[in-house]
Amino acid sequence: MRAWIVRSLLIAFILFGVMQFHRSRSQRPLRVDVATSEGHYIVGNGAEPATLDPHLATGTPEHHIFDALFEGLVAPTVENSDADGPGVASSWDTTDYITWIFHIRPEAKWSDGTPLTAHDFVWSYQRMLSPALGAEYAEMLFLLKNASEFNKGVVKSFAEVGVQAVDDRTLKLTLNGPAPYLPSMLKHYAWYPLPRHVIERFGQMTDRDTHWTRAGNHVGNGSFKLKEWRFTHSITVERNPHYWDAATVKLNKISFIPIVSDATEERAFSDGQIHKTETMPLAQVPVYREKQPEFFHENALLSTYFYRVNTTKAPMNNKLVRKALALAIDREGLIKNVLRAGQKPTTGFTPPGAGQGYEPPNVLSFNPEEARRLLAEAGYPGGKGFPKFEILINTLEAHRTIAEAIQEMWKKNLGIQVSVLNQDWSVYLDSQRKGNYEVCRAGWVGDYLDPFTFLSLWQTGDGNNQTGWSNKRYDELMQSSLREPDLTKRLGMLKEAEALLLDELPVLPIYWYVRNFLLRPEVKGLKSSLLEHYCYKAISLEKR
């Protein structure tokens, strides 16, 4: 009897303890609730960034962080992230869209308190264009007079390039031809100033991957400064007290969390671990849209999802093969049955709304019969003898889902065997850069509002080309468009260039993006952006 009583009391004690434990867990505040009260914004950011050096980056994960750490001559405004507002330059002047004068604000400083001057821009542009650095975005600065020639070693002196510090507060840019879209372009991180006094402390101008980008060494000029970089865990930035518009900044900290799995990211959001996701699982889009619309957001995006094709490798070096692959993709079926998130099937490469009134060609279609004919003409009737190849993707469930759908289309419509190869972000970028692929998943968000931002990629030698494709006429058209003052003639050149691209197809456009993501209601001031610019000083957190 006594033993039974003891056992009963012991069981009751254990059950009471378990109930108290679960009660304490249920009463424990969510991570985002604590963070909200601290002014700490926590966001999913996709892959681990490859670098925090704007001159060496090419990806979206880096872009999001640079928007917090740096600022260009022109910046997004609090009201409109795609607007061309004052940044380091308080104002600018031009009469012909060729010569531009930017007035550097006297209160501009680096995050360590060092004054920021026009000379910092001159040095930064020289670094970006120096051949020894090998910046993949160097071509973006080719609008500057003699910039391309300097980058290619034809012009030896940087003094001949169209950038000049008239004095500490005045920067003069001279272009090859009229570019009314220059202010939009200057918001891209390729044009940001970098801290010479810090970079040269850790090496020469063109040294890559030095310690200047590490926490404790890193210096920027944005509304936030780098506090901590815990590799594969988080990058945290904090308020920059030396930012010229520091009084407008509302957040105290931002943590960028690298979560490559969209399913994991969605769970982190639903568990109250993050305020915003970078993306979301395709299968969850209709669920959130219908059942939890307060969290679901669908923003228009000036972006194209496509596959690069390595034109240096057989049989991908055969235009007929590339055309067959393109015609065998059922884009509408992919969107309707797999993606289900508002995307649009591509008819060209440049998306609608790219700017200047440009309309993309209506060329691409789904035509499996013609695809089979072309493949047979290339020497592979019914897919016989066609070597098996891989679709290279970076780690994300959505990319695998899309690749597997296209894998099945190519098998069904062409009779060819394809596998899917998954690599982490930095490895994937390296494989793409070195040409270690046959077909490679890719996406491109416009850097500014002009079709040139999409079509310039495919010029010979462009750091973002990475397909091995080269076309002399295409290059001539693209370069001539930079010097053509007549807008109608210029757009005609770009349209002819895109027609060449779509005829030879070193890339296989698949769909035009929309951005689907999850956001907690306590996040205020986050504006949608066609170009994925974020004005972090506009964001605040409010308790519900």
C-alpha positions in Angstrom: 0.0 0.0 0.0 2.8 2.4 1.0 4.7 1.5 -2.3 1.6 2.2 -4.4 1.1 5.6 -2.7 4.8 6.4 -3.3 4.5 5.4 -7.0 1.3 7.4 -7.4 2.9 10.5 -5.8 6.0 10.1 -8.0 3.8 9.8 -11.2 1.8 12.8 -10.2 4.9 14.8 -9.5 6.3 13.9 -13.0 3.1 14.8 -14.7 2.9 18.1 -12.9 6.5 18.9 -14.0 5.7 18.0 -17.6 2.6 20.2 -17.6 4.6 23.1 -16.1 7.4 22.6 -18.7 4.9 22.8 -21.6 3.1 25.7 -20.0 6.4 27.6 -19.7 7.2 26.8 -23.3 3.8 27.9 -24.5 4.2 31.2 -22.5 7.7 31.8 -23.8 7.7 34.7 -26.2 8.5 34.1 -29.9 11.9 35.1 -31.1 10.4 37.7 -33.4 8.4 39.2 -30.6 11.5 39.7 -28.5 13.3 41.1 -31.6 10.5 43.4 -32.4 10.6 45.0 -29.0 14.4 45.5 -29.5 14.1 47.0 -33.0 15.9 43.9 -34.4 14.7 42.9 -37.9 15.4 39.2 -38.8 15.1 38.2 -42.4 15.8 35.0 -44.4 18.4 35.7 -47.1 18.8 32.6 -49.2 22.3 31.4 -49.6 25.4 32.3 -47.5 26.9 35.4 -49.2 30.1 34.6 -51.2 31.7 37.9 -50.2 31.0 41.3 -48.6 33.1 43.1 -51.2 30.7 44.8 -53.6 33.3 44.7 -56.4 33.5 40.9 -56.2 29.9 40.0 -55.8 27.3 39.0 -58.3 24.4 37.6 -56.4 21.1 38.5 -54.8 22.1 37.4 -51.2 25.0 39.9 -51.3 22.8 42.6 -52.9 20.4 42.6 -49.9 23.2 43.1 -47.4 25.0 45.7 -49.5 21.8 47.8 -49.5 22.3 48.1 -45.7 26.0 48.5 -45.6 26.6 50.9 -48.5 25.1 53.7 -50.4 25.8 55.2 -53.9 25.5 58.6 -55.3 21.8 57.9 -55.9 19.6 55.9 -53.4 16.1 54.6 -53.0 13.7 56.9 -51.2 11.7 56.2 -48.1 8.5 56.5 -50.2 9.6 54.5 -53.3 12.4 52.0 -53.4 12.6 52.3 -57.2 12.8 56.1 -57.2 16.1 57.9 -57.8 16.6 59.8 -54.6 19.6 61.6 -53.1 22.3 59.4 -51.6 25.9 60.4 -51.1 25.1 63.1 -53.7 22.6 65.6 -52.5 21.9 66.6 -56.1 23.1 66.3 -59.7 23.0 68.2 -62.9 23.2 67.3 -66.6 22.2 69.1 -69.8 22.9 66.4 -72.4 22.8 63.1 -70.4 26.5 62.7 -71.3 28.2 65.0 -68.8 26.9 64.6 -65.2 27.9 66.7 -62.2 27.2 65.1 -58.7 27.4 67.3 -55.6 28.7 65.2 -52.7 27.0 66.2 -49.4 29.5 67.6 -46.8 28.1 65.4 -44.0 29.0 62.2 -45.9 31.2 59.9 -43.8 32.4 56.3 -43.7 31.1 54.2 -40.8 34.4 54.8 -38.9 33.8 58.5 -39.0 36.3 59.3 -41.9 35.0 61.9 -44.3 33.8 60.5 -47.7 34.8 62.6 -50.7 34.6 62.6 -54.5 38.1 61.1 -54.6 36.7 57.9 -53.0 34.5 57.4 -56.0 37.4 57.9 -58.4 39.5 55.4 -56.6 36.6 52.9 -56.3 35.8 53.1 -60.0 39.5 52.6 -60.9 39.5 49.5 -58.7 36.3 48.2 -60.3 37.7 48.6 -63.8 41.2 47.4 -63.1 41.8 44.2 -65.2 43.8 42.7 -62.3 40.8 42.7 -60.0 38.6 40.7 -62.5 35.3 42.2 -61.3 32.5 40.5 -63.1 30.4 43.6 -63.0 33.1 45.8 -64.5 31.0 46.1 -67.7 28.4 48.1 -65.9 30.8 51.0 -65.7 31.5 50.8 -69.4 29.1 53.8 -70.0 32.0 55.9 -68.7 34.3 57.3 -71.5 37.3 55.0 -72.0 36.2 52.7 -69.2 36.0 49.6 -71.5 39.4 50.5 -73.1 41.0 50.8 -69.6 39.5 47.5 -68.5 40.8 45.8 -71.6 44.3 47.4 -71.3 44.0 49.5 -74.4 44.1 52.7 -72.4 46.8 52.6 -69.7 46.1 55.7 -67.7 42.9 55.9 -65.6 43.1 59.7 -65.9 41.6 59.2 -69.4 38.5 57.5 -68.1 35.4 59.7 -67.7 35.4 60.2 -64.0 37.0 63.2 -62.2 37.0 64.6 -58.7 36.7 68.3 -59.5 37.2 68.9 -55.8 36.3 67.0 -52.6 32.6 67.7 -53.0 32.2 67.6 -56.8 32.3 64.5 -59.0 32.2 64.7 -62.8 31.1 61.7 -64.9 31.6 61.8 -68.7 29.8 59.0 -70.7 30.3 57.6 -74.1 26.8 58.7 -75.1 23.5 59.9 -73.7 22.2 57.8 -70.8 19.1 59.3 -69.2 18.8 56.1 -67.1 22.2 56.7 -65.3 20.7 57.7 -61.9 18.8 54.4 -61.8 22.0 52.6 -62.6 23.9 54.3 -59.9 21.8 52.6 -57.2 23.5 49.3 -58.1 26.4 48.2 -55.8 28.8 48.1 -58.7 28.8 51.9 -58.5 29.2 52.1 -54.7 32.2 53.9 -53.1 34.6 51.6 -51.2 36.9 52.7 -48.3 40.4 53.1 -49.8 41.9 53.8 -46.4 40.6 50.4 -45.1 41.2 48.2 -48.2 44.8 49.3 -48.6 45.5 48.6 -45.0 45.0 44.9 -45.8 46.6 44.7 -49.3 46.9 46.3 -52.7 44.0 47.9 -54.6 43.4 44.7 -56.7 43.9 42.1 -54.1 40.9 39.7 -53.7 39.4 38.3 -50.6 41.5 40.1 -48.0 40.5 40.6 -44.4 39.0 44.0 -44.9 35.6 42.4 -45.3 35.6 40.8 -41.9 33.7 42.0 -38.9 35.8 44.5 -37.0 37.6 45.6 -40.2 34.7 46.2 -42.5 33.8 49.8 -43.2 30.9 51.1 -45.3 28.8 54.2 -45.7 25.3 52.9 -45.5 22.6 53.3 -42.9 24.0 50.2 -41.0 27.5 48.9 -40.3 28.7 45.3 -40.0 28.5 44.0 -36.4 29.0 40.2 -36.8 29.4 37.6 -39.4 28.8 34.1 -38.1 29.5 31.9 -41.1 26.4 29.8 -42.2 24.5 31.2 -39.2 23.9 34.9 -39.6 25.2 38.3 -40.6 24.1 41.1 -38.3 24.4 44.8 -39.0 23.7 47.7 -36.5 22.9 51.3 -36.8 25.6 53.5 -38.4 25.8 56.7 -36.3 27.9 58.4 -38.9 25.3 57.9 -41.7 24.3 61.3 -43.1 20.6 60.5 -42.6 20.9 58.5 -39.3 18.0 60.4 -37.7 15.6 58.7 -40.2 16.8 55.1 -39.4 14.3 53.3 -37.1 15.8 49.8 -36.7 18.6 49.1 -34.3 19.8 45.9 -35.9 19.1 43.6 -38.9 20.1 39.9 -39.0 20.4 38.2 -42.4 19.9 34.5 -42.0 21.2 32.2 -44.7 18.5 29.5 -45.2 18.9 27.7 -48.5 15.8 25.4 -48.0 12.6 27.2 -48.7 10.7 24.6 -46.6 13.1 25.2 -43.7 12.6 28.9 -44.1 8.8 28.6 -44.1 9.0 26.6 -40.8 11.3 29.2 -39.3 8.7 31.9 -40.2 5.7 29.9 -38.9 7.7 29.2 -35.7 8.2 32.9 -35.1 12.0 32.8 -35.8 12.2 35.4 -38.6 10.1 38.4 -39.7 10.5 37.8 -43.4 11.3 35.0 -45.8 13.4 35.4 -49.0 11.1 33.0 -50.8 8.6 30.2 -50.0 7.8 26.6 -51.1 5.8 26.5 -54.3 3.2 24.2 -52.7 2.6 26.7 -49.9 1.8 29.6 -52.2 -1.9 28.8 -52.7 -2.3 27.8 -49.0 -1.0 31.1 -47.7 -2.7 33.1 -50.4 -6.1 31.7 -49.4 -5.8 30.9 -45.7 -3.2 33.3 -44.3 -3.3 36.3 -46.6 -2.0 38.6 -43.8 1.4 37.0 -44.2 1.5 36.4 -47.9 3.0 38.9 -50.4 3.3 38.7 -54.1 5.4 41.5 -55.7 6.1 42.2 -59.3 9.8 41.8 -60.1 11.8 42.8 -63.2 13.5 39.5 -63.5 13.9 36.5 -65.8 14.4 32.8 -64.8 16.4 31.0 -67.4 19.0 28.3 -68.1 22.5 29.1 -69.3 23.8 26.7 -72.0 27.6 26.1 -72.2 28.1 26.7 -75.9 31.7 25.5 -75.7 30.7 21.9 -75.1 29.3 19.4 -77.6 26.5 18.9 -78.4 25.4 22.2 -76.8 27.7 24.1 -79.2 25.1 23.2 -81.9 22.4 25.9 -82.3 19.9 23.3 -83.5 20.3 21.4 -80.2 19.8 24.6 -78.2 16.7 25.5 -80.2 15.3 22.0 -79.8 15.8 22.3 -76.0 14.0 25.6 -75.9 11.0 24.5 -78.0 10.5 21.4 -75.9 9.8 23.4 -72.7 6.1 23.8 -72.0 6.4 27.1 -70.1 2.6 27.6 -69.6 2.2 24.1 -68.3 5.2 24.6 -65.9 3.6 27.7 -64.5 0.0 26.3 -64.3 0.8 22.9 -62.9 4.1 23.3 -61.0 4.8 26.9 -60.1 1.3 28.2 -59.5 2.5 31.5 -58.2 1.7 34.2 -60.8 4.7 33.9 -63.1 4.5 34.7 -66.8 5.9 32.5 -69.6 8.8 34.1 -71.4 8.4 35.1 -75.1 11.8 36.7 -75.1 14.6 37.3 -72.6 13.9 40.9 -71.5 10.8 41.1 -69.3 8.0 43.6 -70.0 8.4 46.9 -68.2 12.2 47.0 -68.5 12.0 50.7 -69.3 12.2 53.3 -72.1 9.1 51.8 -73.7 10.9 48.7 -74.8 8.7 45.6 -75.7 10.3 42.2 -75.7 10.1 40.1 -78.9 7.4 37.5 -79.1 9.5 34.6 -80.2 9.6 31.7 -77.8 6.9 29.0 -77.8 6.2 25.4 -77.0 6.5 23.3 -80.2 7.6 19.7 -79.5 7.1 18.6 -83.1 9.5 21.3 -84.4 11.9 20.5 -81.5 12.1 16.8 -82.5 12.7 17.9 -86.1 15.6 20.1 -85.2 17.1 17.5 -82.9 17.0 15.0 -85.8 18.6 17.5 -88.1 21.3 17.9 -85.5 22.0 14.2 -85.8 20.0 12.8 -82.9 16.6 11.5 -84.2 14.4 10.6 -81.4 17.2 11.4 -79.0 19.3 8.5 -80.2 23.0 8.9 -79.4 22.4 12.1 -77.5 24.8 12.1 -74.5 23.3 12.3 -71.1 24.0 15.7 -69.4 23.2 17.5 -66.1 21.2 20.5 -65.2 23.3 22.3 -62.6 21.2 24.1 -59.8 22.0 25.8 -56.6 20.5 24.4 -53.4 16.8 25.3 -53.3 13.8 23.0 -53.5 12.1 25.3 -56.1 15.0 25.0 -58.4 15.0 21.2 -58.1 11.3 21.1 -58.7 11.6 23.2 -61.9 14.6 21.2 -63.1 12.8 17.9 -62.6 9.8 19.1 -64.5 12.0 20.2 -67.4 13.9 17.0 -67.2 10.7 15.1 -67.7 9.7 17.4 -70.6 13.0 16.8 -72.4 12.6 13.1 -71.9 9.0 13.0 -73.1 9.4 15.5 -76.0 12.9 14.7 -77.2 13.8 11.3 -75.8 17.0 12.5 -74.1 18.2 11.7 -70.6 19.0 14.4 -68.2 20.0 14.4 -64.5 20.0 17.2 -61.9 23.2 18.2 -60.1 22.8 20.3 -56.9 25.6 22.4 -55.5 25.8 25.0 -52.7 25.8 28.6 -53.7 29.5 29.4 -53.7 30.4 26.1 -55.4 27.6 26.6 -58.0 28.9 30.1 -58.8 32.4 28.7 -59.2 31.3 25.9 -61.5 29.3 28.4 -63.6 32.2 30.8 -63.7 34.6 28.1 -64.8 32.2 26.5 -67.4 32.0 23.3 -65.5 28.4 22.6 -66.6 26.3 21.8 -69.7 23.1 23.5 -68.7 22.9 25.7 -65.6 19.9 27.3 -63.8 20.1 31.1 -63.5 18.1 34.1 -62.8 18.6 37.8 -63.5 17.0 40.8 -61.7 17.3 44.1 -63.6 20.0 46.4 -62.2 18.3 49.5 -63.5 15.3 50.5 -65.6 16.5 50.0 -69.2 16.6 46.9 -71.4 20.4 47.2 -71.6 20.6 45.7 -68.1 19.4 42.4 -69.5 20.9 42.4 -73.0 24.4 43.6 -72.0 25.1 40.3 -70.2 25.6 38.4 -73.4 28.3 40.6 -74.9 31.6 38.9 -75.6 33.7 38.8 -72.5 31.0 40.2 -70.2 31.7 38.9 -66.7 28.2 37.6 -66.4 28.0 35.9 -69.8 29.6 32.6 -68.7 28.1 30.7 -71.6 31.0 30.9 -74.0 28.7 32.5 -76.6 30.0 35.3 -78.8 28.5 37.2 -81.7 30.3 40.1 -83.4 27.1 41.7 -84.7 25.5 41.4 -81.3 28.5 43.2 -79.7 28.3 45.9 -82.4 24.7 46.6 -81.8 25.1 46.7 -78.0 28.0 49.2 -78.2 26.3 51.3 -80.8 23.3 51.6 -78.6 25.4 53.3 -75.9 26.2 56.1 -78.3 22.9 56.6 -80.1 21.1 59.7 -79.0 17.9 58.9 -80.8 15.7 56.8 -78.5 13.7 55.1 -81.3 16.9 54.1 -83.1 18.5 52.9 -79.9 15.6 50.7 -79.0 15.7 49.3 -82.6 19.3 48.3 -82.1 18.5 46.6 -78.8 15.6 44.7 -80.4 17.8 43.5 -83.2 20.3 42.3 -80.7 17.7 40.4 -78.7 16.4 38.8 -81.9 20.0 37.5 -82.5 20.1 36.2 -78.9 16.8 34.4 -79.3 17.9 32.9 -82.7 21.2 31.4 -81.3 19.9 30.7 -77.7 22.9 30.5 -75.5 20.3 30.9 -72.8 16.9 29.3 -72.5 14.4 31.8 -71.0 11.7 30.0 -69.0 9.5 32.5 -67.1 9.3 36.1 -65.8 9.3 36.3 -62.1 7.1 37.5 -59.4 8.4 37.5 -55.9 6.4 35.5 -53.4 7.4 35.8 -49.7 6.1 35.8 -46.2 6.1 38.9 -44.0 4.9 39.5 -40.4 2.4 42.3 -40.0 4.5 44.1 -37.4 7.0 45.0 -40.2 6.2 48.5 -41.5 7.6 50.5 -44.3 8.9 47.7 -46.5 8.1 48.8 -50.1 7.9 46.6 -53.1 10.6 47.0 -55.8 10.9 45.9 -59.4 14.6 45.9 -58.9 14.7 44.4 -55.4 16.2 47.5 -53.8 15.5 47.8 -50.1 15.4 51.1 -48.3 16.2 49.8 -44.8 16.0 53.2 -43.2 12.3 53.2 -44.0 11.5 50.0 -42.2 10.2 49.9 -38.6 8.8 47.3 -36.3 5.6 47.8 -34.3 4.2 45.5 -31.6 0.8 44.0 -32.4 
